Amino acid sequence: MVHLFQVFIISVLCAVAFSQDYPAKPAYPAQGGGYKQPAYEPGMPYNFNYAVQDDYSYNNFAQQESSDGKITSGQYKVLLPDGRTQIVTYKADDYTGFVSDVQYEGVAKYPEYKPSGYQAGAAPYPAKQNYQPKY
């Protein structure tokens, strides 16, 4: 009986010793190292403008922009609800970034204040009459 117990213990120890796992292989291959700087295309010269004037809907705005490939400059105008025209002139380049100048033409016009009179709320519903049986 002792001999059988010793064989059992030795077999358990051997099983534990030989049961080590192999190192797991990665599921995906390793990525390549480093970051490749993207190649930027040089800027292309362009020039465009547009304008909208619709008196019925009070839409009045325009934009003009041009670029030589390095420096972009332009201007846009917008008719504001108070009657003034906002004019934004801008320039953008790699050295100074975006620089704008905002100006306003005209004088702001607001409607004259007219206080409204007090208006009472609607009349309440009539009180609910409880049903009373008659005998």
Helices and strands as residue ranges (DSSP letters): H 2-17, E 46-54, E 59-67, E 72-79, E 85-93, E 97-105
